[in-house]
Amino acid sequence: MALVNKVLVIGGGIGGMCAAIQCAKQGIAVDLVEISPEWTVYGAGITVSGPTLRALRSVGVVDEVVRRGGHWSAIDICNADGVVLNTVPMAHAVGADELPPAGGIMRPVLADILSQATRATGVQVRLGLSFAQINQDADGVDVVFTDGSQGRYDLVIGADGVNSKVREALFPGAPAPRFSGQGSWRCVVPRTRRNSTIFMGATTKAGLNPVSDTESYLFVLDHRDNFDFIPAAQWPALLAELLQEFGGDLAGIRQGLLDGNSYSIVYRPLMGLMMDAPWHRGRVVLLGDAVHATTPHLASGAGIAVEGAVVLAEELVRCQFLEGALRAYAGRRYDRARLVVSSSMRMGEIEQTGGSKEEHTRVMLNAMTTLSAPI
Ligand SMILES: Cc1cc2nc3c(=O)[nH]c(=O)nc-3n(C[C@H](O)[C@H](O)[C@H](O)COP(=O)(O)OP(=O)(O)OC[C@H]3O[C@@H](n4cnc5c(N)ncnc54)[C@H](O)[C@@H]3O)c2cc1C
């Protein structure tokens, strides 16, 4: 039996939905509030690593993710013209031999799968809503919502992303997210490759990961001097400029951009955040990007959010006291999350300074090997 009867999850992203599902499966009554009135998610692709697929198996949605997404079992390393120089086979995550070694999916498709599972487990979802006040005593947490309604909970989970207002309100000494010096470009293109594909340009690295049988997403990281939100109207021309050094598939995409095809481009300046433990104050605990946000170099940010949700729900059943459960949750998660955040940051630094390719590979392989081990 769980230590808590009634939980509020603030934030209906990947981490929040998985936390809500896992708590509801333990018999806990769960309310979830999400600030977006339509629960909308931007239309980019996301890579779902082997360990992430394994965590989504625990949540009970992996079959749908594999069915509606794309997957691969090797990475083709290509020159700038798309000629394959080396094919690197990928290992399955430990204990997940029946799953693909890696996959990708459109974010709105993943959100659809998770939101259906959230509602199906009995979670009460309220959209277009956030908290206005959180006050806690020894026995519970009183929450006033932005529509004036109120609720009392045994536990509040702040899963409201990298710019978390829960973190801001409850953890005044917490570090602010830090700009990494890179920006991320993603767009959706027809699938032309079976495997995940990396294109090594002279100054830029780009990649194509399948997100379904028919589509892939293109990702490009570039160095940026400032944390600037570039107006969307400029995105096609800027991405076309970045792709200038490539031939083959990427030259075709570049031509499409110049011809007016937007390919649903999304640009984001990248941020990182790693908060020291404890990750809770009394009966309020943080989860996912709210407590550890990473740049996408290891494609594992969502994965560690899902793993966090699985572990938090496990500890709420395993432990005798709430304080112990919340400490055990952060204790089991801290090193793994820190590995992802710091390795990803280091890979970004190496890319920006033109540093050692060997170190870049070593940092990546070390993190991937560690993440493959079960949580
Ligand atoms: C460019 C880029 C590429 C990435 N690629 C990958 C990848 O390939 N693979 C991978 O595993 N990870 C990737 N990540 C990381 C991944 O996107 C995040 O780690 C993941 O989305 C974290 O989930 P979350 O639920 O913690 O936060 P979020 O996804 O940010 O969700 C937070 C939710 O809370 C809601 N919210 C915000 N404020 C409030 C509030 N005050 N009240 C109520 N609700 C609120 C938001 O609307 C949102 O729905 C990438 C990240 C970036 C920036």
The ligand as a Gaussian input file, in Angstrom:
#p B3LYP/6-31G(d) Opt

LIG

0 1
 C       16.076000      20.593000     -28.339000
 C       15.787000      19.457000     -27.404000
 C       15.802000      18.151000     -27.880000
 C       15.580000      17.081000     -27.011000
 N       15.623000      15.826000     -27.502000
 C       15.433000      14.787000     -26.651000
 C       15.498000      13.452000     -27.148000
 O       15.723000      13.217000     -28.343000
 N       15.285000      12.442000     -26.262000
 C       15.035000      12.671000     -24.926000
 O       14.866000      11.709000     -24.158000
 N       14.962000      13.929000     -24.451000
 C       15.150000      14.977000     -25.268000
 N       15.060000      16.247000     -24.795000
 C       14.719000      16.461000     -23.374000
 C       13.233000      16.309000     -23.122000
 O       12.477000      17.079000     -24.033000
 C       12.895000      16.736000     -21.694000
 O       13.850000      16.209000     -20.807000
 C       11.500000      16.256000     -21.296000
 O       10.532000      16.850000     -22.109000
 C       11.247000      16.592000     -19.834000
 O        9.922000      16.297000     -19.508000
 P        9.211000      17.052000     -18.306000
 O        7.853000      16.444000     -18.202000
 O       10.070000      17.073000     -17.117000
 O        9.121000      18.581000     -18.768000
 P        8.313000      19.210000     -19.974000
 O        8.301000      18.299000     -21.140000
 O        8.863000      20.580000     -20.158000
 O        6.815000      19.313000     -19.460000
 C        6.429000      20.281000     -18.504000
 C        4.923000      20.434000     -18.594000
 O        4.502000      21.312000     -17.561000
 C        3.615000      22.284000     -18.098000
 N        3.751000      23.467000     -17.249000
 C        4.740000      24.389000     -17.279000
 N        4.538000      25.306000     -16.314000
 C        3.397000      24.957000     -15.660000
 C        2.699000      25.490000     -14.564000
 N        3.119000      26.597000     -13.922000
 N        1.575000      24.860000     -14.158000
 C        1.118000      23.756000     -14.801000
 N        1.766000      23.203000     -15.837000
 C        2.899000      23.772000     -16.255000
 C        4.088000      22.483000     -19.520000
 O        3.067000      23.033000     -20.343000
 C        4.454000      21.060000     -19.905000
 O        3.345000      20.337000     -20.387000
 C       15.307000      17.335000     -25.644000
 C       15.264000      18.640000     -25.156000
 C       15.509000      19.696000     -26.020000
 C       15.493000      21.102000     -25.471000

